[in-house]
Amino acid sequence: MMAASARTVRSNVAPAGREREPYAAPSRPKLKLVDNEQARGGEGLSARLDSFSEWVRGRSVPGVHIILVVVFLVASVLCSLGFRTLMAQNSFEQTQVQGNITKLNQDIEDDQADLDRLQAGLPDKAQKMGMVPQQGSVSIDLQGYQPSQGAQ
């Protein structure tokens, strides 16, 4: 059996409705001669950067743009992860602080209840010790007071 060879068919016939338009062959990129600087010993970093910049300008989608987009996307992802980690850490600390505040408020309420209970029992304890309640108020009038000469 004989292997079938691939056949290509080319036609100069324009598609329907485009008979009046001239046929334009697809354009091909222009070729450019690139020197091998390493084989010649090289001219240094600046020559390499110049050749790289010429290569980038000659391309339809510059590689520098692609590199910048990739760097931007990676930086965005890293910043997003950093912010999320920081927010989670702050949330954890806030929960701890709120728990401590609640605990301290409960301690204050317990201590206030103990103080109120002790103050309510003071008159009974004073009477058991033989103390009597004050029978009137004592006041001292200091309007006419003048310090003695020896006190100065």
Helices and strands as residue ranges (DSSP letters): H 37-40, H 45-57, H 63-128, G 149-151
